[in-house]
Amino acid sequence: MPDRRSFLTSLAGAGAAALLGPAAAAARTSPAYLHPQGMARALDAFQGESRSPAEAASDEDLWREVQQAFTVDRSMVNLNNGGVSPAPAAVQEAMARYLAFSNEAPVHTMWNVLEPQKEGVRQRLARSFGCDTEEMAITRNASEGLQICQFGIDLEAGDEVLTTDQDYPRMLTTFEQRVRREGIVLKKFPIPVPAEDPVEIVRLFEERITDRTRLILMCHMINITGQILPVRPVVEMARERGIPVIVDGAHAYAHFDFDLDDLGCDYYATSLHKWLFAPFGTGFLYVRHDKIPELWPLMASPETLDDDIRKFEEIGTHPCANYLAIGAALTFHQGIGPARKEARLVHLRNTWAQELLQEDRVHLHTSLEPGFAAGIANVAVEGIEPGELARFLWDRHRIIVTPISHPDCRGLRISPSVYTTAEELHRFVDGVRHAIRNGVA
Ligand SMILES: Cc1ncc(COP(=O)(O)O)c(C=O)c1O
């Protein structure tokens, strides 16, 4: 007979709190509006699905089950799922249960019972990403994982960090603080929009390397355009020169189908509240085994943890419920299947993009060629400011989009998700057409 503790560990992340005790049993009577059984129905629909991901991508009956697994407000159309994603009901419910159990006696239930269960989530994340469990840290978001790397690698005044001007503003701010504080040098360069030549991207990094270059920061997927960058060849080129590459995977993990073997990098951080649909405030940091001892954590940890990936999780008292509910989100993601999810997100993007491209004044800042982007794309309408168009779509049509005003690219970033319906995309297309024909005044 497994004891209570090992039994719970074996259930990591799968709503185990339902089995924990009276208060958790009470919490199981969660609000009816959550409909957590929606996930089970969705996953049933994918069982035995034998068509190719591309074929399954356009089967609206199949995806209707996935749409029902969420609790989103259908009176509006949310096309900013890249910012942060709603979680399916079953993920919300798992989190609520873990939180209720935590509150029974947190020093015991949260610290002694639930916190050790994080190891099960670590294992599952590592398997999904394709690394060793001992290389996987669970963080609060991509910002935390990236800043661990950005601050944790020693640099001296005059040392150069190379990145692009399309990297995420907070990550640029992080290095800019080191510029002010320590006198390092930050070199940024523009990436073509769109970028369909991986060899050119590698060359753009390579030709800026000097004998003072100590570090490269690059995005796996650029947030303003959805552009996917060729991580592996950049990492290989940099490794030959002894330069580590920090990869910002905030938008990539669980969005399109890849694993660590495709990247070969030493440092990778992502958020899990974007495309994995895990609770808000979840992310992971991968650090290759032999790089762990030399990377400083953001918050100090004891010397005994120097070569332990858990040193990056020494952040003081923190909630456990959100971390454990990552398990439910992983189950949902794996039940759909990463390749099928990617294909559906590409299908949704193509649905709206191909319709809008029939308009003369519409331009895409994102490649529709396979491998260069997935569910996110950036669209511009000639003669209408992105901010004005976004305001119009919200005021007149209750559609949420993200206006982007970047020197390399001005337009609307559109990021539907697996719960987005075809009708919602048609409403968006009609809204933009309305703006084109009649203006946004
Ligand atoms: C490319 C990129 N990096 C990092 C981040 C930071 O993510 P988070 O706010 O979840 O830490 C974002 C957020 O949108 C992003 O787009």
The ligand as an SDF file (V2000), in Angstrom:
LIG
                    3D

 16 16  0  0  0  0  0  0  0  0999 V2000
    9.6440   37.9050  -25.4090 C   0  0  0  0  0  0  0  0  0  0  0  0
    9.2180   38.0460  -23.9820 C   0  0  0  0  0  0  0  0  0  0  0  0
   10.1070   37.8300  -23.0190 N   0  0  0  0  0  0  0  0  0  0  0  0
    9.7870   37.9200  -21.7210 C   0  0  0  0  0  0  0  0  0  0  0  0
    8.5180   38.2540  -21.3340 C   0  0  0  0  0  0  0  0  0  0  0  0
    8.2000   38.3670  -19.8760 C   0  0  0  0  0  0  0  0  0  0  0  0
    7.1920   37.4600  -19.5270 O   0  0  0  0  0  0  0  0  0  0  0  0
    6.5520   37.5360  -18.0890 P   0  0  0  0  0  0  0  0  0  0  0  0
    5.9420   38.8910  -17.9490 O   0  0  0  0  0  0  0  0  0  0  0  0
    5.5420   36.4420  -18.0790 O   0  0  0  0  0  0  0  0  0  0  0  0
    7.6530   37.3370  -17.1310 O   0  0  0  0  0  0  0  0  0  0  0  0
    7.5480   38.4970  -22.3080 C   0  0  0  0  0  0  0  0  0  0  0  0
    6.1780   38.8630  -21.9270 C   0  0  0  0  0  0  0  0  0  0  0  0
    5.3040   39.1120  -22.7260 O   0  0  0  0  0  0  0  0  0  0  0  0
    7.9070   38.3850  -23.6600 C   0  0  0  0  0  0  0  0  0  0  0  0
    7.0290   38.6080  -24.6430 O   0  0  0  0  0  0  0  0  0  0  0  0
  1  2  1  0
  2  3  1  0
  2 15  2  0
  3  4  2  0
  4  5  1  0
  5  6  1  0
  5 12  2  0
  6  7  1  0
  7  8  1  0
  8  9  2  0
  8 10  1  0
  8 11  1  0
 12 13  1  0
 12 15  1  0
 13 14  2  0
 15 16  1  0
M  END
$$$$
